[in-house]
């Protein structure tokens, strides 16, 4: 009856190409235990911490707050002057001062 039976689909198994987070966590745990036992020297303050997955924290353009453009005050003043001149032209009908 192999003709009428359907095979179960394979389960999804995510394989990370660039890094293995599980292996990195395990290595960090092993090194921390070795440091506590005195097999490795204590961690110095000059060691580079891992910035993996924190790209948005260090680049303002990549974060949601950095996507908003901040308008500088000279631009606002220029826009206000233009709006005043437009209002004056509509009220008087010509550019008279």
PDB file of N, CA, C and O in Angstrom:
ATOM      1  N   UNK A   1       0.811  -1.184   0.000  1.00  0.00           N
ATOM      2  CA  UNK A   1       0.000   0.000   0.000  1.00  0.00           C
ATOM      3  C   UNK A   1       0.865   1.264   0.000  1.00  0.00           C
ATOM      4  O   UNK A   1       0.390   2.302   0.460  1.00  0.00           O
ATOM      5  N   UNK A   2       2.042   1.233  -0.465  1.00  0.00           N
ATOM      6  CA  UNK A   2       2.925   2.379  -0.511  1.00  0.00           C
ATOM      7  C   UNK A   2       2.435   3.450  -1.458  1.00  0.00           C
ATOM      8  O   UNK A   2       2.868   4.600  -1.385  1.00  0.00           O
ATOM      9  N   UNK A   3       1.544   3.081  -2.335  1.00  0.00           N
ATOM     10  CA  UNK A   3       1.068   4.046  -3.312  1.00  0.00           C
ATOM     11  C   UNK A   3       0.092   5.054  -2.694  1.00  0.00           C
ATOM     12  O   UNK A   3       0.032   6.193  -3.155  1.00  0.00           O
ATOM     13  N   UNK A   4      -0.662   4.677  -1.682  1.00  0.00           N
ATOM     14  CA  UNK A   4      -1.673   5.554  -1.103  1.00  0.00           C
ATOM     15  C   UNK A   4      -1.252   6.191   0.215  1.00  0.00           C
ATOM     16  O   UNK A   4      -2.005   6.992   0.771  1.00  0.00           O
ATOM     17  N   UNK A   5      -0.100   5.868   0.717  1.00  0.00           N
ATOM     18  CA  UNK A   5       0.340   6.475   1.975  1.00  0.00           C
ATOM     19  C   UNK A   5       1.139   7.748   1.681  1.00  0.00           C
ATOM     20  O   UNK A   5       1.931   7.805   0.741  1.00  0.00           O
ATOM     21  N   UNK A   6       0.911   8.748   2.500  1.00  0.00           N
ATOM     22  CA  UNK A   6       1.646  10.002   2.321  1.00  0.00           C
ATOM     23  C   UNK A   6       2.746  10.085   3.376  1.00  0.00           C
ATOM     24  O   UNK A   6       2.550   9.724   4.537  1.00  0.00           O
ATOM     25  N   UNK A   7       3.867  10.554   2.952  1.00  0.00           N
ATOM     26  CA  UNK A   7       4.985  10.700   3.866  1.00  0.00           C
ATOM     27  C   UNK A   7       4.832  11.965   4.683  1.00  0.00           C
ATOM     28  O   UNK A   7       4.284  12.959   4.208  1.00  0.00           O
ATOM     29  N   UNK A   8       5.315  11.926   5.908  1.00  0.00           N
ATOM     30  CA  UNK A   8       5.295  13.115   6.756  1.00  0.00           C
ATOM     31  C   UNK A   8       6.411  14.054   6.278  1.00  0.00           C
ATOM     32  O   UNK A   8       7.498  13.597   5.926  1.00  0.00           O
ATOM     33  N   UNK A   9       6.144  15.350   6.267  1.00  0.00           N
ATOM     34  CA  UNK A   9       7.197  16.277   5.865  1.00  0.00           C
ATOM     35  C   UNK A   9       8.304  16.325   6.916  1.00  0.00           C
ATOM     36  O   UNK A   9       8.075  16.095   8.103  1.00  0.00           O
ATOM     37  N   UNK A  10       9.493  16.629   6.445  1.00  0.00           N
ATOM     38  CA  UNK A  10      10.615  16.747   7.362  1.00  0.00           C
ATOM     39  C   UNK A  10      10.426  17.949   8.269  1.00  0.00           C
ATOM     40  O   UNK A  10       9.872  18.966   7.850  1.00  0.00           O
ATOM     41  N   UNK A  11      10.879  17.841   9.492  1.00  0.00           N
ATOM     42  CA  UNK A  11      10.784  18.944  10.431  1.00  0.00           C
ATOM     43  C   UNK A  11      11.813  20.007  10.063  1.00  0.00           C
ATOM     44  O   UNK A  11      12.897  19.705   9.563  1.00  0.00           O
ATOM     45  N   UNK A  12      11.444  21.248  10.322  1.00  0.00           N
ATOM     46  CA  UNK A  12      12.339  22.364  10.034  1.00  0.00           C
ATOM     47  C   UNK A  12      13.486  22.367  11.030  1.00  0.00           C
ATOM     48  O   UNK A  12      13.272  22.284  12.239  1.00  0.00           O
ATOM     49  N   UNK A  13      14.693  22.462  10.516  1.00  0.00           N
ATOM     50  CA  UNK A  13      15.882  22.498  11.366  1.00  0.00           C
ATOM     51  C   UNK A  13      16.735  23.662  10.890  1.00  0.00           C
ATOM     52  O   UNK A  13      17.349  23.609   9.825  1.00  0.00           O
ATOM     53  N   UNK A  14      16.763  24.713  11.698  1.00  0.00           N
ATOM     54  CA  UNK A  14      17.502  25.919  11.318  1.00  0.00           C
ATOM     55  C   UNK A  14      18.986  25.697  11.571  1.00  0.00           C
ATOM     56  O   UNK A  14      19.401  25.375  12.684  1.00  0.00           O
ATOM     57  N   UNK A  15      19.770  25.874  10.524  1.00  0.00           N
ATOM     58  CA  UNK A  15      21.214  25.749  10.633  1.00  0.00           C
ATOM     59  C   UNK A  15      21.812  27.103  10.299  1.00  0.00           C
ATOM     60  O   UNK A  15      21.640  27.606   9.189  1.00  0.00           O
ATOM     61  N   UNK A  16      22.503  27.686  11.241  1.00  0.00           N
ATOM     62  CA  UNK A  16      23.116  28.986  11.027  1.00  0.00           C
ATOM     63  C   UNK A  16      24.417  28.807  10.259  1.00  0.00           C
ATOM     64  O   UNK A  16      25.280  28.018  10.644  1.00  0.00           O
ATOM     65  N   UNK A  17      24.541  29.536   9.188  1.00  0.00           N
ATOM     66  CA  UNK A  17      25.723  29.399   8.340  1.00  0.00           C
ATOM     67  C   UNK A  17      26.921  30.129   8.943  1.00  0.00           C
ATOM     68  O   UNK A  17      28.037  29.611   8.948  1.00  0.00           O
ATOM     69  N   UNK A  18      26.676  31.332   9.448  1.00  0.00           N
ATOM     70  CA  UNK A  18      27.779  32.190   9.861  1.00  0.00           C
ATOM     71  C   UNK A  18      28.221  31.980  11.301  1.00  0.00           C
ATOM     72  O   UNK A  18      29.400  32.149  11.611  1.00  0.00           O
ATOM     73  N   UNK A  19      27.323  31.626  12.165  1.00  0.00           N
ATOM     74  CA  UNK A  19      27.713  31.423  13.555  1.00  0.00           C
ATOM     75  C   UNK A  19      26.787  30.401  14.203  1.00  0.00           C
ATOM     76  O   UNK A  19      25.657  30.187  13.765  1.00  0.00           O
ATOM     77  N   UNK A  20      27.291  29.794  15.235  1.00  0.00           N
ATOM     78  CA  UNK A  20      26.514  28.821  15.985  1.00  0.00           C
ATOM     79  C   UNK A  20      26.361  29.383  17.403  1.00  0.00           C
ATOM     80  O   UNK A  20      27.274  29.285  18.223  1.00  0.00           O
ATOM     81  N   UNK A  21      25.192  29.972  17.677  1.00  0.00           N
ATOM     82  CA  UNK A  21      24.977  30.631  18.962  1.00  0.00           C
ATOM     83  C   UNK A  21      25.041  29.636  20.118  1.00  0.00           C
ATOM     84  O   UNK A  21      25.546  29.953  21.195  1.00  0.00           O
ATOM     85  N   UNK A  22      24.536  28.456  19.888  1.00  0.00           N
ATOM     86  CA  UNK A  22      24.556  27.443  20.949  1.00  0.00           C
ATOM     87  C   UNK A  22      25.991  27.084  21.331  1.00  0.00           C
ATOM     88  O   UNK A  22      26.319  26.946  22.510  1.00  0.00           O
ATOM     89  N   UNK A  23      26.839  26.935  20.312  1.00  0.00           N
ATOM     90  CA  UNK A  23      28.240  26.601  20.572  1.00  0.00           C
ATOM     91  C   UNK A  23      28.944  27.764  21.278  1.00  0.00           C
ATOM     92  O   UNK A  23      29.750  27.541  22.182  1.00  0.00           O
ATOM     93  N   UNK A  24      28.642  29.011  20.867  1.00  0.00           N
ATOM     94  CA  UNK A  24      29.266  30.168  21.500  1.00  0.00           C
ATOM     95  C   UNK A  24      28.857  30.283  22.970  1.00  0.00           C
ATOM     96  O   UNK A  24      29.693  30.581  23.824  1.00  0.00           O
ATOM     97  N   UNK A  25      27.588  30.049  23.266  1.00  0.00           N
ATOM     98  CA  UNK A  25      27.130  30.092  24.657  1.00  0.00           C
ATOM     99  C   UNK A  25      27.803  29.005  25.481  1.00  0.00           C
ATOM    100  O   UNK A  25      28.200  29.239  26.623  1.00  0.00           O
ATOM    101  N   UNK A  26      27.931  27.814  24.900  1.00  0.00           N
ATOM    102  CA  UNK A  26      28.577  26.713  25.598  1.00  0.00           C
ATOM    103  C   UNK A  26      30.052  27.027  25.856  1.00  0.00           C
ATOM    104  O   UNK A  26      30.556  26.775  26.951  1.00  0.00           O
ATOM    105  N   UNK A  27      30.740  27.572  24.861  1.00  0.00           N
ATOM    106  CA  UNK A  27      32.151  27.941  25.031  1.00  0.00           C
ATOM    107  C   UNK A  27      32.316  29.012  26.104  1.00  0.00           C
ATOM    108  O   UNK A  27      33.248  28.952  26.907  1.00  0.00           O
ATOM    109  N   UNK A  28      31.407  29.998  26.120  1.00  0.00           N
ATOM    110  CA  UNK A  28      31.479  31.046  27.132  1.00  0.00           C
ATOM    111  C   UNK A  28      31.248  30.465  28.524  1.00  0.00           C
ATOM    112  O   UNK A  28      31.930  30.839  29.479  1.00  0.00           O
ATOM    113  N   UNK A  29      30.296  29.561  28.635  1.00  0.00           N
ATOM    114  CA  UNK A  29      30.016  28.926  29.928  1.00  0.00           C
ATOM    115  C   UNK A  29      31.224  28.117  30.403  1.00  0.00           C
ATOM    116  O   UNK A  29      31.584  28.170  31.579  1.00  0.00           O
ATOM    117  N   UNK A  30      31.843  27.377  29.499  1.00  0.00           N
ATOM    118  CA  UNK A  30      33.022  26.577  29.855  1.00  0.00           C
ATOM    119  C   UNK A  30      34.168  27.493  30.284  1.00  0.00           C
ATOM    120  O   UNK A  30      34.847  27.213  31.272  1.00  0.00           O
ATOM    121  N   UNK A  31      34.386  28.581  29.551  1.00  0.00           N
ATOM    122  CA  UNK A  31      35.485  29.476  29.925  1.00  0.00           C
ATOM    123  C   UNK A  31      35.206  30.174  31.255  1.00  0.00           C
ATOM    124  O   UNK A  31      36.133  30.403  32.031  1.00  0.00           O
ATOM    125  N   UNK A  32      33.942  30.516  31.532  1.00  0.00           N
ATOM    126  CA  UNK A  32      33.609  31.126  32.823  1.00  0.00           C
ATOM    127  C   UNK A  32      33.858  30.154  33.972  1.00  0.00           C
ATOM    128  O   UNK A  32      34.363  30.547  35.024  1.00  0.00           O
ATOM    129  N   UNK A  33      33.509  28.896  33.772  1.00  0.00           N
ATOM    130  CA  UNK A  33      33.741  27.888  34.815  1.00  0.00           C
ATOM    131  C   UNK A  33      35.241  27.682  35.030  1.00  0.00           C
ATOM    132  O   UNK A  33      35.701  27.555  36.164  1.00  0.00           O
ATOM    133  N   UNK A  34      35.993  27.650  33.935  1.00  0.00           N
ATOM    134  CA  UNK A  34      37.451  27.489  34.068  1.00  0.00           C
ATOM    135  C   UNK A  34      38.070  28.687  34.777  1.00  0.00           C
ATOM    136  O   UNK A  34      39.015  28.523  35.549  1.00  0.00           O
ATOM    137  N   UNK A  35      37.556  29.885  34.528  1.00  0.00           N
ATOM    138  CA  UNK A  35      38.060  31.071  35.228  1.00  0.00           C
ATOM    139  C   UNK A  35      37.777  30.976  36.729  1.00  0.00           C
ATOM    140  O   UNK A  35      38.621  31.333  37.551  1.00  0.00           O
ATOM    141  N   UNK A  36      36.587  30.492  37.075  1.00  0.00           N
ATOM    142  CA  UNK A  36      36.239  30.358  38.490  1.00  0.00           C
ATOM    143  C   UNK A  36      37.109  29.310  39.173  1.00  0.00           C
ATOM    144  O   UNK A  36      37.447  29.445  40.349  1.00  0.00           O
ATOM    145  N   UNK A  37      37.471  28.262  38.428  1.00  0.00           N
ATOM    146  CA  UNK A  37      38.291  27.208  39.016  1.00  0.00           C
ATOM    147  C   UNK A  37      39.763  27.586  39.036  1.00  0.00           C
ATOM    148  O   UNK A  37      40.562  26.895  39.669  1.00  0.00           O
ATOM    149  N   UNK A  38      40.142  28.666  38.358  1.00  0.00           N
ATOM    150  CA  UNK A  38      41.527  29.121  38.366  1.00  0.00           C
ATOM    151  C   UNK A  38      42.366  28.556  37.250  1.00  0.00           C
ATOM    152  O   UNK A  38      43.577  28.777  37.235  1.00  0.00           O
ATOM    153  N   UNK A  39      41.778  27.834  36.311  1.00  0.00           N
ATOM    154  CA  UNK A  39      42.546  27.281  35.196  1.00  0.00           C
ATOM    155  C   UNK A  39      42.889  28.344  34.161  1.00  0.00           C
ATOM    156  O   UNK A  39      43.900  28.229  33.468  1.00  0.00           O
ATOM    157  N   UNK A  40      42.074  29.358  34.050  1.00  0.00           N
ATOM    158  CA  UNK A  40      42.323  30.458  33.115  1.00  0.00           C
ATOM    159  C   UNK A  40      42.529  31.739  33.917  1.00  0.00           C
ATOM    160  O   UNK A  40      41.993  31.873  35.017  1.00  0.00           O
ATOM    161  N   UNK A  41      43.303  32.684  33.377  1.00  0.00           N
ATOM    162  CA  UNK A  41      43.480  33.949  34.100  1.00  0.00           C
ATOM    163  C   UNK A  41      42.155  34.722  34.135  1.00  0.00           C
ATOM    164  O   UNK A  41      41.307  34.545  33.260  1.00  0.00           O
ATOM    165  N   UNK A  42      41.981  35.577  35.145  1.00  0.00           N
ATOM    166  CA  UNK A  42      40.733  36.350  35.214  1.00  0.00           C
ATOM    167  C   UNK A  42      40.570  37.263  34.006  1.00  0.00           C
ATOM    168  O   UNK A  42      41.547  37.692  33.391  1.00  0.00           O
ATOM    169  N   UNK A  43      39.332  37.545  33.687  1.00  0.00           N
ATOM    170  CA  UNK A  43      39.028  38.377  32.528  1.00  0.00           C
ATOM    171  C   UNK A  43      39.505  39.794  32.785  1.00  0.00           C
ATOM    172  O   UNK A  43      39.198  40.378  33.825  1.00  0.00           O
ATOM    173  N   UNK A  44      40.255  40.350  31.841  1.00  0.00           N
ATOM    174  CA  UNK A  44      40.752  41.710  32.000  1.00  0.00           C
ATOM    175  C   UNK A  44      39.737  42.695  31.419  1.00  0.00           C
ATOM    176  O   UNK A  44      38.859  42.316  30.644  1.00  0.00           O
ATOM    177  N   UNK A  45      39.869  43.934  31.796  1.00  0.00           N
ATOM    178  CA  UNK A  45      38.940  44.957  31.324  1.00  0.00           C
ATOM    179  C   UNK A  45      39.238  45.356  29.882  1.00  0.00           C
ATOM    180  O   UNK A  45      38.443  46.065  29.264  1.00  0.00           O
ATOM    181  N   UNK A  46      40.375  44.909  29.335  1.00  0.00           N
ATOM    182  CA  UNK A  46      40.737  45.274  27.958  1.00  0.00           C
ATOM    183  C   UNK A  46      40.181  44.291  26.939  1.00  0.00           C
ATOM    184  O   UNK A  46      40.336  44.499  25.736  1.00  0.00           O
ATOM    185  N   UNK A  47      39.537  43.226  27.399  1.00  0.00           N
ATOM    186  CA  UNK A  47      38.956  42.279  26.448  1.00  0.00           C
ATOM    187  C   UNK A  47      37.816  42.935  25.701  1.00  0.00           C
ATOM    188  O   UNK A  47      37.066  43.732  26.265  1.00  0.00           O
ATOM    189  N   UNK A  48      37.688  42.602  24.444  1.00  0.00           N
ATOM    190  CA  UNK A  48      36.640  43.176  23.604  1.00  0.00           C
ATOM    191  C   UNK A  48      35.351  42.403  23.845  1.00  0.00           C
ATOM    192  O   UNK A  48      35.315  41.189  23.641  1.00  0.00           O
ATOM    193  N   UNK A  49      34.294  43.086  24.275  1.00  0.00           N
ATOM    194  CA  UNK A  49      33.025  42.389  24.486  1.00  0.00           C
ATOM    195  C   UNK A  49      32.368  42.029  23.167  1.00  0.00           C
ATOM    196  O   UNK A  49      32.708  42.589  22.124  1.00  0.00           O
ATOM    197  N   UNK A  50      31.456  41.124  23.208  1.00  0.00           N
ATOM    198  CA  UNK A  50      30.763  40.695  22.006  1.00  0.00           C
ATOM    199  C   UNK A  50      29.657  41.677  21.668  1.00  0.00           C
ATOM    200  O   UNK A  50      28.785  41.957  22.491  1.00  0.00           O
ATOM    201  N   UNK A  51      29.700  42.192  20.463  1.00  0.00           N
ATOM    202  CA  UNK A  51      28.676  43.118  20.000  1.00  0.00           C
ATOM    203  C   UNK A  51      27.736  42.448  19.011  1.00  0.00           C
ATOM    204  O   UNK A  51      27.076  43.125  18.223  1.00  0.00           O
ATOM    205  N   UNK A  52      27.675  41.158  19.047  1.00  0.00           N
ATOM    206  CA  UNK A  52      26.866  40.419  18.098  1.00  0.00           C
ATOM    207  C   UNK A  52      25.381  40.715  18.315  1.00  0.00           C
ATOM    208  O   UNK A  52      24.879  40.628  19.436  1.00  0.00           O
ATOM    209  N   UNK A  53      24.695  41.062  17.241  1.00  0.00           N
ATOM    210  CA  UNK A  53      23.277  41.330  17.298  1.00  0.00           C
ATOM    211  C   UNK A  53      22.921  42.685  17.876  1.00  0.00           C
ATOM    212  O   UNK A  53      21.750  42.931  18.165  1.00  0.00           O
ATOM    213  N   UNK A  54      23.894  43.579  18.057  1.00  0.00           N
ATOM    214  CA  UNK A  54      23.628  44.881  18.645  1.00  0.00           C
ATOM    215  C   UNK A  54      23.968  45.995  17.663  1.00  0.00           C
ATOM    216  O   UNK A  54      24.383  47.078  18.076  1.00  0.00           O
ATOM    217  N   UNK A  55      23.797  45.740  16.367  1.00  0.00           N
ATOM    218  CA  UNK A  55      24.143  46.714  15.335  1.00  0.00           C
ATOM    219  C   UNK A  55      23.340  48.001  15.497  1.00  0.00           C
ATOM    220  O   UNK A  55      23.888  49.094  15.356  1.00  0.00           O
ATOM    221  N   UNK A  56      22.055  47.881  15.790  1.00  0.00           N
ATOM    222  CA  UNK A  56      21.183  49.053  15.900  1.00  0.00           C
ATOM    223  C   UNK A  56      21.542  49.917  17.098  1.00  0.00           C
ATOM    224  O   UNK A  56      21.232  51.108  17.103  1.00  0.00           O
ATOM    225  N   UNK A  57      22.181  49.358  18.106  1.00  0.00           N
ATOM    226  CA  UNK A  57      22.561  50.140  19.274  1.00  0.00           C
ATOM    227  C   UNK A  57      23.702  51.102  18.963  1.00  0.00           C
ATOM    228  O   UNK A  57      23.832  52.137  19.617  1.00  0.00           O
ATOM    229  N   UNK A  58      24.522  50.777  17.982  1.00  0.00           N
ATOM    230  CA  UNK A  58      25.713  51.558  17.710  1.00  0.00           C
ATOM    231  C   UNK A  58      25.618  52.395  16.444  1.00  0.00           C
ATOM    232  O   UNK A  58      26.519  53.186  16.165  1.00  0.00           O
ATOM    233  N   UNK A  59      24.557  52.242  15.678  1.00  0.00           N
ATOM    234  CA  UNK A  59      24.358  53.064  14.494  1.00  0.00           C
ATOM    235  C   UNK A  59      23.005  53.740  14.586  1.00  0.00           C
ATOM    236  O   UNK A  59      21.979  53.062  14.536  1.00  0.00           O
ATOM    237  N   UNK A  60      22.975  55.051  14.718  1.00  0.00           N
ATOM    238  CA  UNK A  60      21.696  55.735  14.903  1.00  0.00           C
ATOM    239  C   UNK A  60      20.784  55.633  13.692  1.00  0.00           C
ATOM    240  O   UNK A  60      19.563  55.681  13.840  1.00  0.00           O
ATOM    241  N   UNK A  61      21.349  55.492  12.496  1.00  0.00           N
ATOM    242  CA  UNK A  61      20.496  55.409  11.313  1.00  0.00           C
ATOM    243  C   UNK A  61      19.784  54.074  11.218  1.00  0.00           C
ATOM    244  O   UNK A  61      18.778  53.965  10.517  1.00  0.00           O
ATOM    245  N   UNK A  62      20.276  53.061  11.902  1.00  0.00           N
ATOM    246  CA  UNK A  62      19.643  51.748  11.830  1.00  0.00           C
ATOM    247  C   UNK A  62      18.535  51.575  12.851  1.00  0.00           C
ATOM    248  O   UNK A  62      17.713  50.668  12.722  1.00  0.00           O
ATOM    249  N   UNK A  63      18.501  52.419  13.853  1.00  0.00           N
ATOM    250  CA  UNK A  63      17.466  52.283  14.874  1.00  0.00           C
ATOM    251  C   UNK A  63      16.206  53.030  14.457  1.00  0.00           C
ATOM    252  O   UNK A  63      16.233  53.824  13.517  1.00  0.00           O
ATOM    253  N   UNK A  64      15.121  52.780  15.142  1.00  0.00           N
ATOM    254  CA  UNK A  64      13.846  53.422  14.810  1.00  0.00           C
ATOM    255  C   UNK A  64      13.897  54.918  15.107  1.00  0.00           C
ATOM    256  O   UNK A  64      13.297  55.705  14.375  1.00  0.00           O
ATOM    257  N   UNK A  65      14.596  55.325  16.159  1.00  0.00           N
ATOM    258  CA  UNK A  65      14.693  56.741  16.489  1.00  0.00           C
ATOM    259  C   UNK A  65      15.549  57.500  15.483  1.00  0.00           C
ATOM    260  O   UNK A  65      15.303  58.678  15.222  1.00  0.00           O
ATOM    261  N   UNK A  66      16.532  56.849  14.929  1.00  0.00           N
ATOM    262  CA  UNK A  66      17.424  57.499  13.980  1.00  0.00           C
ATOM    263  C   UNK A  66      16.799  57.691  12.616  1.00  0.00           C
ATOM    264  O   UNK A  66      17.320  58.455  11.802  1.00  0.00           O
ATOM    265  N   UNK A  67      15.692  57.014  12.347  1.00  0.00           N
ATOM    266  CA  UNK A  67      15.062  57.140  11.038  1.00  0.00           C
ATOM    267  C   UNK A  67      14.359  58.489  10.887  1.00  0.00           C
ATOM    268  O   UNK A  67      14.184  58.967   9.766  1.00  0.00           O
ATOM    269  N   UNK A  68      13.959  59.104  11.988  1.00  0.00           N
ATOM    270  CA  UNK A  68      13.319  60.406  11.931  1.00  0.00           C
ATOM    271  C   UNK A  68      14.369  61.474  11.699  1.00  0.00           C
ATOM    272  O   UNK A  68      15.387  61.513  12.391  1.00  0.00           O
ATOM    273  N   UNK A  69      14.126  62.336  10.733  1.00  0.00           N
ATOM    274  CA  UNK A  69      15.077  63.421  10.500  1.00  0.00           C
ATOM    275  C   UNK A  69      14.766  64.559  11.452  1.00  0.00           C
ATOM    276  O   UNK A  69      13.604  64.910  11.657  1.00  0.00           O
ATOM    277  N   UNK A  70      15.778  65.115  12.015  1.00  0.00           N
ATOM    278  CA  UNK A  70      15.602  66.242  12.909  1.00  0.00           C
ATOM    279  C   UNK A  70      15.790  67.521  12.108  1.00  0.00           C
ATOM    280  O   UNK A  70      16.809  67.698  11.441  1.00  0.00           O
ATOM    281  N   UNK A  71      14.806  68.411  12.174  1.00  0.00           N
ATOM    282  CA  UNK A  71      14.861  69.668  11.443  1.00  0.00           C
ATOM    283  C   UNK A  71      15.601  70.687  12.300  1.00  0.00           C
ATOM    284  O   UNK A  71      15.277  70.876  13.473  1.00  0.00           O
ATOM    285  N   UNK A  72      16.575  71.329  11.719  1.00  0.00           N
ATOM    286  CA  UNK A  72      17.371  72.324  12.431  1.00  0.00           C
ATOM    287  C   UNK A  72      16.611  73.642  12.508  1.00  0.00           C
ATOM    288  O   UNK A  72      15.710  73.881  11.704  1.00  0.00           O
ATOM    289  N   UNK A  73      16.958  74.495  13.459  1.00  0.00           N
ATOM    290  CA  UNK A  73      16.233  75.737  13.690  1.00  0.00           C
ATOM    291  C   UNK A  73      16.337  76.723  12.534  1.00  0.00           C
ATOM    292  O   UNK A  73      15.359  77.427  12.286  1.00  0.00           O
ATOM    293  N   UNK A  74      17.464  76.828  11.797  1.00  0.00           N
ATOM    294  CA  UNK A  74      17.466  77.782  10.670  1.00  0.00           C
ATOM    295  C   UNK A  74      16.449  77.405   9.586  1.00  0.00           C
ATOM    296  O   UNK A  74      15.865  78.276   8.942  1.00  0.00           O
ATOM    297  N   UNK A  75      16.250  76.122   9.398  1.00  0.00           N
ATOM    298  CA  UNK A  75      15.272  75.681   8.410  1.00  0.00           C
ATOM    299  C   UNK A  75      13.875  76.069   8.863  1.00  0.00           C
ATOM    300  O   UNK A  75      13.055  76.501   8.054  1.00  0.00           O
ATOM    301  N   UNK A  76      13.600  75.916  10.156  1.00  0.00           N
ATOM    302  CA  UNK A  76      12.293  76.309  10.686  1.00  0.00           C
ATOM    303  C   UNK A  76      12.056  77.807  10.542  1.00  0.00           C
ATOM    304  O   UNK A  76      10.954  78.226  10.189  1.00  0.00           O
ATOM    305  N   UNK A  77      13.069  78.611  10.809  1.00  0.00           N
ATOM    306  CA  UNK A  77      12.939  80.058  10.667  1.00  0.00           C
ATOM    307  C   UNK A  77      12.669  80.421   9.212  1.00  0.00           C
ATOM    308  O   UNK A  77      11.822  81.270   8.933  1.00  0.00           O
ATOM    309  N   UNK A  78      13.368  79.796   8.297  1.00  0.00           N
ATOM    310  CA  UNK A  78      13.176  80.049   6.869  1.00  0.00           C
ATOM    311  C   UNK A  78      11.754  79.686   6.441  1.00  0.00           C
ATOM    312  O   UNK A  78      11.131  80.426   5.680  1.00  0.00           O
ATOM    313  N   UNK A  79      11.244  78.568   6.916  1.00  0.00           N
ATOM    314  CA  UNK A  79       9.885  78.145   6.572  1.00  0.00           C
ATOM    315  C   UNK A  79       8.863  79.128   7.149  1.00  0.00           C
ATOM    316  O   UNK A  79       7.874  79.443   6.487  1.00  0.00           O
ATOM    317  N   UNK A  80       9.088  79.612   8.367  1.00  0.00           N
ATOM    318  CA  UNK A  80       8.168  80.576   8.978  1.00  0.00           C
ATOM    319  C   UNK A  80       8.151  81.878   8.189  1.00  0.00           C
ATOM    320  O   UNK A  80       7.085  82.453   7.968  1.00  0.00           O
ATOM    321  N   UNK A  81       9.326  82.351   7.761  1.00  0.00           N
ATOM    322  CA  UNK A  81       9.400  83.575   6.947  1.00  0.00           C
ATOM    323  C   UNK A  81       8.664  83.378   5.624  1.00  0.00           C
ATOM    324  O   UNK A  81       7.927  84.263   5.189  1.00  0.00           O
ATOM    325  N   UNK A  82       8.856  82.231   4.984  1.00  0.00           N
ATOM    326  CA  UNK A  82       8.153  81.964   3.727  1.00  0.00           C
ATOM    327  C   UNK A  82       6.639  81.925   3.933  1.00  0.00           C
ATOM    328  O   UNK A  82       5.890  82.449   3.109  1.00  0.00           O
ATOM    329  N   UNK A  83       6.188  81.316   5.012  1.00  0.00           N
ATOM    330  CA  UNK A  83       4.757  81.278   5.293  1.00  0.00           C
ATOM    331  C   UNK A  83       4.206  82.674   5.576  1.00  0.00           C
ATOM    332  O   UNK A  83       3.084  82.989   5.177  1.00  0.00           O
ATOM    333  N   UNK A  84       4.986  83.512   6.263  1.00  0.00           N
ATOM    334  CA  UNK A  84       4.560  84.887   6.503  1.00  0.00           C
ATOM    335  C   UNK A  84       4.431  85.649   5.194  1.00  0.00           C
ATOM    336  O   UNK A  84       3.454  86.368   4.988  1.00  0.00           O
ATOM    337  N   UNK A  85       5.418  85.496   4.302  1.00  0.00           N
ATOM    338  CA  UNK A  85       5.351  86.173   3.004  1.00  0.00           C
ATOM    339  C   UNK A  85       4.161  85.676   2.181  1.00  0.00           C
ATOM    340  O   UNK A  85       3.510  86.473   1.506  1.00  0.00           O
ATOM    341  N   UNK A  86       3.872  84.406   2.224  1.00  0.00           N
ATOM    342  CA  UNK A  86       2.719  83.859   1.510  1.00  0.00           C
ATOM    343  C   UNK A  86       1.421  84.422   2.083  1.00  0.00           C
ATOM    344  O   UNK A  86       0.514  84.788   1.335  1.00  0.00           O
ATOM    345  N   UNK A  87       1.334  84.491   3.403  1.00  0.00           N
ATOM    346  CA  UNK A  87       0.137  85.063   4.040  1.00  0.00           C
ATOM    347  C   UNK A  87      -0.026  86.531   3.657  1.00  0.00           C
ATOM    348  O   UNK A  87      -1.136  86.994   3.393  1.00  0.00           O
ATOM    349  N   UNK A  88       1.084  87.254   3.631  1.00  0.00           N
ATOM    350  CA  UNK A  88       1.061  88.684   3.255  1.00  0.00           C
ATOM    351  C   UNK A  88       0.607  88.843   1.808  1.00  0.00           C
ATOM    352  O   UNK A  88      -0.176  89.744   1.505  1.00  0.00           O
ATOM    353  N   UNK A  89       1.085  87.986   0.911  1.00  0.00           N
ATOM    354  CA  UNK A  89       0.693  88.063  -0.498  1.00  0.00           C
ATOM    355  C   UNK A  89      -0.798  87.768  -0.653  1.00  0.00           C
ATOM    356  O   UNK A  89      -1.479  88.423  -1.441  1.00  0.00           O
ATOM    357  N   UNK A  90      -1.306  86.791   0.090  1.00  0.00           N
ATOM    358  CA  UNK A  90      -2.729  86.453   0.007  1.00  0.00           C
ATOM    359  C   UNK A  90      -3.574  87.601   0.582  1.00  0.00           C
ATOM    360  O   UNK A  90      -4.629  87.921   0.035  1.00  0.00           O
ATOM    361  N   UNK A  91      -3.123  88.215   1.670  1.00  0.00           N
ATOM    362  CA  UNK A  91      -3.903  89.280   2.316  1.00  0.00           C
ATOM    363  C   UNK A  91      -3.908  90.567   1.483  1.00  0.00           C
ATOM    364  O   UNK A  91      -4.961  91.187   1.329  1.00  0.00           O
ATOM    365  N   UNK A  92      -2.756  90.982   0.942  1.00  0.00           N
ATOM    366  CA  UNK A  92      -2.646  92.253   0.238  1.00  0.00           C
ATOM    367  C   UNK A  92      -2.883  92.085  -1.263  1.00  0.00           C
ATOM    368  O   UNK A  92      -3.466  92.967  -1.894  1.00  0.00           O
ATOM    369  N   UNK A  93      -2.456  91.008  -1.824  1.00  0.00           N
ATOM    370  CA  UNK A  93      -2.624  90.771  -3.259  1.00  0.00           C
ATOM    371  C   UNK A  93      -1.390  91.086  -4.061  1.00  0.00           C
ATOM    372  O   UNK A  93      -1.373  90.873  -5.273  1.00  0.00           O
ATOM    373  N   UNK A  94      -0.353  91.590  -3.419  1.00  0.00           N
ATOM    374  CA  UNK A  94       0.910  91.906  -4.112  1.00  0.00           C
ATOM    375  C   UNK A  94       2.010  91.903  -3.068  1.00  0.00           C
ATOM    376  O   UNK A  94       1.754  91.898  -1.863  1.00  0.00           O
ATOM    377  N   UNK A  95       3.252  91.908  -3.566  1.00  0.00           N
ATOM    378  CA  UNK A  95       4.378  91.932  -2.648  1.00  0.00           C
ATOM    379  C   UNK A  95       4.731  93.393  -2.348  1.00  0.00           C
ATOM    380  O   UNK A  95       5.693  93.915  -2.912  1.00  0.00           O
ATOM    381  N   UNK A  96       3.979  94.056  -1.477  1.00  0.00           N
ATOM    382  CA  UNK A  96       4.265  95.428  -1.047  1.00  0.00           C
ATOM    383  C   UNK A  96       4.644  95.397   0.425  1.00  0.00           C
ATOM    384  O   UNK A  96       4.059  94.663   1.221  1.00  0.00           O
ATOM    385  N   UNK A  97       5.631  96.205   0.766  1.00  0.00           N
ATOM    386  CA  UNK A  97       6.044  96.292   2.167  1.00  0.00           C
ATOM    387  C   UNK A  97       5.912  97.683   2.654  1.00  0.00           C
ATOM    388  O   UNK A  97       6.212  97.962   3.815  1.00  0.00           O
TER     389      UNK A  97
END
